[in-house]
C-alpha cells in the first residue's frame, strides 16, 4: 500500500491510499480519483516529505522533518497550529465518527490482524468485522492476495 498526498485543480489537498503507484496512475487516468471536497477529478500528486524506513523491528515508518519542522522555534512551548474551515471541521468530525463506529462494532485482534484477515478470506473462519495492526510488509502481502482492507482514519490529535 502507498499513501499519496494529492491536490485537485481547485487547490484542495487530501491523502489517499493505493495498492501501488501503477494503481494510482490507472485510476487517475480513468477519472476514478476525485477530490472529497469538491468532487473534481483533475487530481495530481502533491509534493510530499520523504518517508524513510526506520531501524525498528516493527517496520515503522519515520517521516523526514520538513524545513519548517527543522527550523528552531522561539520557545519550546510553541507548536504549529492551523485554523479549519467549517467544512474541514465537519469532514474531521465525520472521520472521527467513522473510526468510532468501526472500532465499536468490530473485534480488536491487534497484531493478529493479518492472520485473522487471511482466515476469513480463505473461509477458515466465519467473516466478521475486525480491526488491528499490520506492518507495511503485511499490508502489501494482504493486498497482493486480494484481501480487502483499509486503514482506519487517524486524526492529528490522536498522535499527541
N, C-alpha and C positions, 0 to 999 in steps of 0.2 A: 504494500500500500504506500502511496505517496500523497503528501498534502501539498497543494499549491495555494499560494496567495494569488487571488485573481482580482481583476478590476474591469468594470464594464465601461462602455463608451460614455456613460454619464458620470464616471468618476467614483462609483460605489465600490468599496473594497470588501472582499469576503474570502473565506477559505473553503476549499472543497477537497475531498479525498478521491483518489483514483487508483485502480489496480496497478497501473504503471504509466509512464509518460506517453506511451502509444495510445492507451485508453483515453487519456485527456485529448490528445490530438484528434482521434477518431470522433469522439463525442462533440468536440468543439466544431469540427468541420461539418458535422451533420446538424448543428444548431441545437444540440441537446444540453449544452451548458448555458444556464441563464442566471441572471442576477436575481438574488432573492429580494432585493429592494424594489427594483423597477421592472423586472422581467426581461430586460434586454438580453439578446443572445449574442451581441457583439462584445465578447469577453476575451481578455488577454491575460497572460500570466503577469503578475506584478513582480517587482524586484523584491527578493527575499534575502534575509540574512542566511548565510550557510548554516546547515545543521551538521555537526560533527559527531561521529560515534564516540562515546566515552569509553574509558577503560574499565568501566564497571561490568560485573558479571551478568547483570540483568539486561544487557543490550540497551541501556537507557540512551537517550539522545540528548546532547547538550547543545544549546543554541549559542552561536558565537555572538558576543556582545556587539550591538550597533554602535556607531560613533557617538550617539547621544548617551548611551548607557556607559560607555567607556570614559566619557568626559567627567572630570571631577565635579562634584556638586558643592554648593555653597556650604551646606551643613549636612551632617549625616542623617538628620531628621527629614530631609526633603525627599520626595518621590515623584515620578512622572504621574500626571493625572490627566483626565480628559472629560469633556462635557459630552453627554449623549443627547441626541435629538429625541423627541418623544417616540418616533418610530423605532429608533435603536433601543430605547428602553423597553418598548413593547416586544420587540424581537428577542431581547435578552430575557425578559420575563417568560416568554413562550419557550425558549430553550431550557430555562430552569424548570418550567412546568413539565416539559417532555422528559427531561432527565429524572425528575422526581417520580413521574408516572412509571417510567421504565424500571427504576430501582425499587419502587414499592410493589410492583406487580411481577417481579421476576426473582428467581433464586440467584443469590450471590454465590458463585462457585469459585471465586478467587482465581488463584493461579492454575486451577484445573480447567479453565475455560476452553483452551484448545482441545483437550481430550474429550470434554463433555460435548462440545460442538460437533466433533467428529462422530461420536457415538450416536448422536441424534441424526446427523446427516446420513449415516450409513445404516440406520434402522436398528441399531443395537439397543437403544433405549427410546422411550416414548418422547416425542417432541414436547418441549415446554420452553417458556421464556427464561433465559438465563443472562447473567452478565458477570464479568470478571476482568481479569487482566491477561494480556498476551504480549510477548516480546514482538519486536518488529519482524524477526525471522518467523515466529509462529503465525503472525498475521499474513505474511507473504505466502506461507505454505497453505493456510486455510483458503486464501483467495485462489491459489493455483489449483486447489482441489475442487473449486466451485462451491465452497461453503459460504453461504450468505451471512454476513455480519456487518456491523458498522460501529464506529467508535462512538462512545457516549459524549455528548457535548460537555466541554469543560469551560467553565466561566472563569474569568481572570481572578475574581476574589476567592475562588476555591483553592488557588495556589498559594495563598498567603499563610 
